[in-house]
Amino acid sequence: QQPPPPVLLPTLVFIFFPSTVYSSHFHIFPRTNMHILTIGSSPLSLLWSSILSLNHYKTSHLYPSNPQFASLIHQQKGMLLKVDDSDKPKSCNFKVFSEFEEVMEYAERLQRENERGAESGATSSSPKKTPLSMPPSSAPSAPLIDAILLFMPVTETQKRLLEMQPYLARLIDSNTTFCCLQHGLGNVEAIIKHVPKNNLLFGSTVTHATALRDGLIRGTANRPTNVWSASGVVSENMKVIIKSFSDAGLPTTATPEAEIMLWKKMAVNCSINVLSAICAIKIGSAWNDANNAGRDVMVQVAREVAQVAQLEGIKLTEQESVDAVTFVAQKASNHVSDMCNDVLNQRATSVEYLNGYVLRCAQKHNLTVHSTQTLYNIVRLQEETYRKRLKPLVNTSADEEDTNG
């Protein structure tokens, strides 16, 4: 009698890839111990730091030259965040610094902790570092900062990058991704003077946030962010960073169309942000006035931006530009624009990188953009006359006003 055939049991095979191996053929696993640095003082920058920290990424935030804010966040044991329509704020515990040297000290401490963990048998998931070709090239190796998110005003880009320069070779390496999500155009050209193209992502985001008070913001999550590499090639490390953003609730996509979307955002900023700043009102008030005066101006600016974009080789139609402005005006009607905050606080605005950039491109192609030019001129006049503002006359009758001229 023949023996029964052997029973073939299903075999479960575990394949463990080192955390340093990432391939487009396999699922990309973000590293939960990655260190992400956000630079900026806007509510939007704080929103990104808050959401990333809630998802257990080591997050630090450089809030430049404002030790009082860093102290406030430390005292209340975290940034308070209200997401979407939630009334109960969440406490987001991430490190806030006011000087880049403090970031360096924190990163060095993280490195020592990682090294102690590795010596005790823990597995380090940081890839071997290859220093960037940046001065000082002789600086000793230091911990990775996996991603640096740039949200600072475009007017501060050069200043902040120059401040960072002495520390860059110690803090980052060729695997570090810089991600520029600033308003305006011209940022990439400024950043690549300090950072290799291969390390730079640029793009735009539809997420937005509003400061309710110091240390408390309300923001929207699950809104799209689109980025692309300044070199035209999205590296495997960049893919890991992008997926980390998405997994944290900040859906991010790498697409060559990011530049088109950046020009759409440009149309929004050149129209909505600028007009709301001039009038010192919320976005919705600028769009929904009874006579449609504000809406008509913003639509015309959106059309002019699209005309300039087309001359610059960007495939953006006038209708797509107008649709982008309409969408933001309706969805973010209660939002106070960054430029409006700048004007209210009598700070320099980013108008040179918005309407000013469009004007320079238009002049290059001998195109006249009247509405864009007018809004630009008014904001520049506001900036130059902050200290000359008249105060309201109190308890003065109409007759007295006429007498006094």
C-alpha positions as CSV (number, residue, x, y, z in Angstrom):
1,Q,0.0,0.0,0.0
2,Q,1.3,3.4,-1.0
3,P,1.9,5.9,1.8
4,P,-0.5,8.9,1.7
5,P,0.8,12.0,-0.1
6,P,2.5,14.5,2.1
7,V,0.3,17.3,3.3
8,L,1.6,20.7,2.0
9,L,0.9,23.3,4.6
10,P,0.9,26.9,3.6
11,T,4.2,28.6,4.3
12,L,4.3,32.1,5.7
13,V,7.5,33.8,4.7
14,F,8.6,37.1,6.4
15,I,11.0,39.2,4.4
16,F,12.6,42.0,6.4
17,F,14.2,44.8,4.5
18,P,16.5,47.2,6.2
19,S,14.8,50.5,6.9
20,T,17.4,52.1,4.8
21,V,16.2,50.3,1.7
22,Y,13.4,52.0,-0.2
23,S,12.3,50.9,-3.7
24,S,9.6,52.0,-6.0
25,H,8.7,48.3,-6.3
26,F,7.8,48.0,-2.7
27,H,5.6,49.9,-0.2
28,I,7.4,52.9,1.2
29,F,7.6,52.8,5.0
30,P,8.2,56.2,6.6
31,R,10.5,56.1,9.6
32,T,8.7,57.1,12.8
33,N,11.9,58.4,14.3
34,M,12.6,60.9,11.5
35,H,13.4,64.5,12.6
36,I,11.4,67.2,10.9
37,L,12.2,70.9,11.3
38,T,9.7,73.6,10.4
39,I,10.8,77.2,9.9
40,G,8.2,80.0,10.1
41,S,6.1,82.2,12.3
42,S,2.8,81.9,10.4
43,P,-0.2,79.9,11.7
44,L,0.2,77.6,8.7
45,S,3.7,76.6,9.7
46,L,2.5,75.9,13.3
47,L,-0.3,73.8,11.8
48,W,2.1,71.5,10.0
49,S,4.4,71.1,13.0
50,S,1.3,70.4,15.2
51,I,-0.1,67.7,12.9
52,L,3.3,66.0,12.4
53,S,4.0,65.9,16.1
54,L,0.5,64.4,16.8
55,N,1.6,61.6,14.5
56,H,4.7,60.8,16.6
57,Y,7.4,62.4,14.3
58,K,10.2,64.1,16.1
59,T,9.2,67.7,15.2
60,S,11.0,70.9,16.0
61,H,10.0,74.4,15.0
62,L,12.1,77.4,14.5
63,Y,10.0,80.5,15.3
64,P,12.7,83.1,14.4
65,S,13.8,85.7,16.9
66,N,10.9,85.3,19.2
67,P,11.9,83.7,22.5
68,Q,8.7,84.8,24.2
69,F,6.7,82.6,21.9
70,A,9.0,79.6,22.5
71,S,8.6,80.2,26.3
72,L,4.8,80.4,26.0
73,I,4.6,77.0,24.2
74,H,6.9,75.5,26.8
75,Q,4.8,76.9,29.7
76,Q,1.5,75.6,28.3
77,K,3.2,72.2,27.5
78,G,2.5,72.3,23.8
79,M,0.8,74.1,21.0
80,L,-3.0,74.0,21.1
81,L,-4.7,73.1,17.9
82,K,-8.3,73.0,16.8
83,V,-8.7,70.9,13.7
84,D,-11.5,71.7,11.2
85,D,-14.7,72.1,13.2
86,S,-13.5,70.7,16.5
87,D,-14.1,72.8,19.5
88,K,-11.8,70.9,21.8
89,P,-8.2,71.8,21.2
90,K,-5.5,69.1,21.0
91,S,-2.2,69.7,22.7
92,C,0.7,69.2,20.3
93,N,4.0,68.8,22.1
94,F,6.9,69.7,19.8
95,K,10.1,71.7,20.4
96,V,10.0,75.4,19.6
97,F,13.2,77.4,19.2
98,S,13.9,81.0,18.4
99,E,17.5,80.6,17.2
100,F,19.1,78.1,14.8
101,E,21.9,77.4,17.3
102,E,19.3,76.0,19.6
103,V,18.1,73.7,16.9
104,M,21.6,72.5,16.4
105,E,22.0,71.7,20.1
106,Y,18.7,69.8,20.1
107,A,19.7,67.8,17.0
108,E,23.1,66.9,18.6
109,R,21.3,65.6,21.7
110,L,19.1,63.5,19.5
111,Q,22.2,62.1,17.8
112,R,23.8,61.1,21.2
113,E,20.5,59.4,22.2
114,N,20.5,57.5,18.9
115,E,24.1,56.5,19.3
116,R,23.4,55.2,22.9
117,G,20.5,53.2,21.5
118,A,22.6,51.7,18.8
119,E,25.3,50.8,21.3
120,S,22.8,49.0,23.5
121,G,21.6,46.9,20.5
122,A,18.8,49.0,19.1
123,T,18.6,49.2,15.4
124,S,19.2,52.6,13.9
125,S,17.0,53.5,10.9
126,S,19.0,56.5,9.8
127,P,20.9,55.9,6.5
128,K,24.6,56.5,6.4
129,K,25.2,60.2,6.0
130,T,26.9,61.7,3.0
131,P,27.8,65.4,3.9
132,L,26.4,68.0,1.5
133,S,28.9,70.0,-0.5
134,M,28.4,73.1,1.7
135,P,30.8,75.0,3.8
136,P,32.2,74.3,6.3
137,S,33.2,71.1,4.6
138,S,35.5,70.1,7.5
139,A,32.6,70.2,10.1
140,P,32.1,67.0,12.0
141,S,29.3,64.7,11.2
142,A,26.1,65.4,13.1
143,P,22.6,64.0,13.2
144,L,20.3,63.9,10.2
145,I,17.4,66.4,9.9
146,D,15.3,64.4,7.5
147,A,13.2,67.3,6.3
148,I,13.3,71.1,6.6
149,L,10.0,72.8,5.8
150,L,10.3,76.4,4.7
151,F,7.3,78.6,5.6
152,M,9.0,81.8,6.5
153,P,8.0,84.9,4.6
154,V,9.7,85.1,1.3
155,T,11.1,88.5,2.4
156,E,13.2,86.5,5.0
157,T,14.3,83.6,2.9
158,Q,17.9,84.9,2.2
159,K,18.3,86.1,5.8
160,R,17.3,82.8,7.3
161,L,19.4,80.7,4.9
162,L,22.4,82.8,5.6
163,E,21.8,82.3,9.4
164,M,21.6,78.5,8.8
165,Q,24.7,78.4,6.6
166,P,27.3,77.8,9.3
167,Y,25.3,74.9,10.7
168,L,24.1,73.2,7.5
169,A,27.0,70.8,7.0
170,R,26.7,69.7,10.7
171,L,23.0,69.2,10.8
172,I,22.0,67.8,7.4
173,D,23.4,65.6,4.6
174,S,22.6,64.6,1.1
175,N,19.5,62.7,2.2
176,T,17.9,65.8,3.8
177,T,14.9,67.2,1.9
178,F,14.1,70.9,1.9
179,C,10.5,71.6,1.2
180,C,9.5,75.1,0.1
181,L,5.8,75.8,0.7
182,Q,6.1,79.6,0.8
183,H,3.8,82.1,-0.9
184,G,5.0,83.7,-4.1
185,L,7.4,82.9,-6.9
186,G,11.2,83.4,-7.0
187,N,11.8,81.3,-3.8
188,V,13.4,78.4,-5.6
189,E,16.0,80.7,-7.3
190,A,16.9,82.1,-3.9
191,I,17.1,78.8,-2.1
192,I,19.3,76.9,-4.6
193,K,22.0,79.5,-4.0
194,H,22.4,77.7,-0.6
195,V,20.9,74.2,-1.1
196,P,21.5,71.8,-4.0
197,K,18.6,71.3,-6.4
198,N,18.6,67.6,-5.7
199,N,17.6,68.3,-2.1
200,L,14.8,70.7,-2.8
201,L,11.0,70.2,-3.2
202,F,8.8,73.1,-4.0
203,G,5.0,73.5,-4.3
204,S,1.8,74.8,-2.7
205,T,-0.7,73.7,-0.2
206,V,-4.4,74.3,0.3
207,T,-4.2,73.7,4.0
208,H,-4.7,76.9,6.0
209,A,-4.7,78.0,9.6
210,T,-5.7,81.0,11.7
211,A,-4.3,82.2,15.0
212,L,-7.1,82.4,17.6
213,R,-4.6,83.7,20.2
214,D,-0.9,83.1,21.0
215,G,-0.4,79.4,21.3
216,L,-3.8,78.4,19.9
217,I,-4.6,78.0,16.2
218,R,-7.4,76.6,14.2
219,G,-6.5,74.8,11.0
220,T,-7.8,72.5,8.2
221,A,-6.3,69.1,7.6
222,N,-6.8,66.7,4.7
223,R,-6.4,69.4,2.1
224,P,-4.1,68.7,-0.9
225,T,-0.5,69.7,-1.1
226,N,1.4,69.3,-4.4
227,V,5.2,69.3,-4.7
228,W,7.9,68.7,-7.3
229,S,11.6,68.4,-7.2
230,A,13.7,71.5,-8.3
231,S,16.0,69.0,-10.2
232,G,13.0,67.3,-11.9
233,V,13.8,64.0,-10.2
234,V,12.0,62.9,-7.0
235,S,14.5,60.8,-5.0
236,E,13.6,57.8,-2.8
237,N,14.2,59.9,0.3
238,M,11.8,62.5,-1.0
239,K,9.2,59.8,-1.6
240,V,9.6,58.7,2.1
241,I,9.1,62.3,3.3
242,I,6.1,62.9,1.0
243,K,4.4,59.7,2.3
244,S,5.1,60.7,5.9
245,F,3.2,63.9,5.3
246,S,0.3,62.0,3.8
247,D,0.2,59.4,6.5
248,A,0.1,62.2,9.1
249,G,-3.1,63.7,7.5
250,L,-1.4,66.2,5.2
251,P,-2.1,64.5,1.8
252,T,0.9,65.3,-0.4
253,T,1.5,64.4,-4.0
254,A,4.6,64.6,-6.2
255,T,3.6,65.8,-9.6
256,P,5.2,67.9,-12.4
257,E,2.0,69.9,-12.4
258,A,3.0,71.4,-9.1
259,E,4.3,74.4,-11.0
260,I,0.9,75.0,-12.6
261,M,-0.7,74.7,-9.1
262,L,1.9,77.2,-7.8
263,W,0.7,79.7,-10.4
264,K,-2.9,79.0,-9.4
265,K,-1.9,79.8,-5.8
266,M,-0.2,82.9,-7.2
267,A,-3.5,84.1,-8.7
268,V,-5.2,83.6,-5.3
269,N,-2.5,85.5,-3.4
270,C,-2.2,88.3,-5.9
271,S,-5.9,88.9,-5.8
272,I,-7.6,87.7,-2.6
273,N,-4.6,88.3,-0.2
274,V,-3.7,91.6,-1.5
275,L,-7.2,93.1,-1.7
276,S,-8.1,91.8,1.8
277,A,-4.9,93.4,3.1
278,I,-5.6,96.7,1.5
279,C,-9.1,96.8,3.0
280,A,-8.1,95.1,6.3
281,I,-10.9,92.5,6.0
282,K,-11.4,88.8,5.9
283,I,-11.3,87.0,2.6
284,G,-15.1,86.5,2.4
285,S,-15.8,90.2,2.9
286,A,-13.5,91.0,0.0
287,W,-15.3,88.6,-2.2
288,N,-19.0,89.0,-1.1
289,D,-19.5,92.7,-1.1
290,A,-22.9,93.9,-2.2
291,N,-21.7,95.6,-5.4
292,N,-19.2,92.8,-6.4
293,A,-16.6,95.5,-6.6
294,G,-14.0,93.4,-4.9
295,R,-14.9,90.3,-6.8
296,D,-14.6,92.1,-10.2
297,V,-11.1,93.3,-9.3
298,M,-10.0,89.8,-8.1
299,V,-11.3,88.1,-11.2
300,Q,-9.4,90.6,-13.4
301,V,-6.2,90.0,-11.5
302,A,-6.7,86.2,-11.8
303,R,-7.0,86.6,-15.6
304,E,-3.9,88.7,-15.8
305,V,-1.9,86.2,-13.8
306,A,-3.0,83.5,-16.2
307,Q,-1.9,85.6,-19.2
308,V,1.5,86.1,-17.7
309,A,1.8,82.4,-16.8
310,Q,1.1,81.4,-20.4
311,L,3.8,83.7,-21.6
312,E,6.2,82.0,-19.1
313,G,5.3,78.6,-20.6
314,I,2.8,77.5,-17.9
315,K,-0.3,75.8,-19.2
316,L,-2.8,77.7,-17.1
317,T,-6.0,79.0,-18.7
318,E,-7.8,82.2,-17.5
319,Q,-10.8,80.2,-16.5
320,E,-8.7,77.8,-14.4
321,S,-7.1,80.8,-12.7
322,V,-10.5,82.4,-11.9
323,D,-11.8,79.0,-10.7
324,A,-8.9,78.7,-8.2
325,V,-9.7,82.2,-6.8
326,T,-13.4,81.5,-6.6
327,F,-12.8,78.2,-4.8
328,V,-10.5,79.7,-2.1
329,A,-12.8,82.8,-1.6
330,Q,-15.7,80.5,-0.9
331,K,-14.0,77.8,1.1
332,A,-11.9,80.1,3.3
333,S,-14.2,83.1,3.7
334,N,-13.5,83.4,7.4
335,H,-9.7,83.3,6.9
336,V,-7.5,86.3,7.5
337,S,-4.7,86.4,5.0
338,D,-1.0,86.5,5.9
339,M,-0.6,89.8,4.1
340,C,-3.6,91.3,5.9
341,N,-1.9,90.4,9.2
342,D,1.3,92.0,7.9
343,V,-0.4,95.2,7.1
344,L,-2.4,95.3,10.4
345,N,0.9,94.8,12.3
346,Q,2.7,97.3,10.0
347,R,5.3,94.8,8.7
348,A,6.9,94.4,5.3
349,T,4.7,92.3,3.1
350,S,5.5,89.7,0.4
351,V,3.9,91.8,-2.4
352,E,7.3,91.9,-4.3
353,Y,7.1,88.1,-4.7
354,L,3.5,88.2,-5.6
355,N,2.2,91.1,-7.7
356,G,5.7,92.4,-8.1
357,Y,6.9,89.1,-9.6
358,V,4.0,89.0,-12.0
359,L,4.7,92.6,-13.0
360,R,8.4,91.8,-13.8
361,C,7.4,88.8,-15.9
362,A,4.8,90.9,-17.7
363,Q,7.3,93.7,-18.5
364,K,9.7,91.1,-19.9
365,H,6.9,90.1,-22.4
366,N,5.7,93.7,-23.0
367,L,2.3,92.9,-21.4
368,T,0.4,95.5,-19.4
369,V,-1.5,94.2,-16.4
370,H,-3.4,97.2,-15.0
371,S,-5.2,95.6,-12.1
372,T,-2.2,93.7,-10.8
373,Q,-0.1,96.9,-11.1
374,T,-2.7,99.0,-9.2
375,L,-3.0,96.6,-6.2
376,Y,0.8,96.4,-6.1
377,N,1.1,100.2,-6.0
378,I,-1.4,100.5,-3.2
379,V,0.3,97.9,-1.0
380,R,3.7,99.5,-1.5
381,L,2.2,102.9,-0.6
382,Q,0.8,101.3,2.6
383,E,4.2,99.9,3.5
384,E,5.9,103.3,3.0
385,T,3.3,105.2,5.0
386,Y,2.7,103.0,8.1
387,R,4.0,105.8,10.4
388,K,2.0,108.5,8.7
389,R,-1.4,107.0,9.3
390,L,-4.1,109.4,10.5
391,K,-6.1,108.5,13.6
392,P,-9.9,108.9,13.8
393,L,-11.0,112.3,15.0
394,V,-12.9,111.9,18.3
395,N,-16.0,114.0,19.3
396,T,-15.6,116.3,16.3
397,S,-18.7,117.5,14.5
398,A,-18.9,117.8,10.7
399,D,-18.8,121.7,11.0
400,E,-15.6,121.5,13.0
401,E,-14.1,119.1,10.5
402,D,-14.8,121.6,7.7
403,T,-13.4,124.5,9.7
404,N,-10.2,122.6,10.5
405,G,-9.8,121.6,6.8
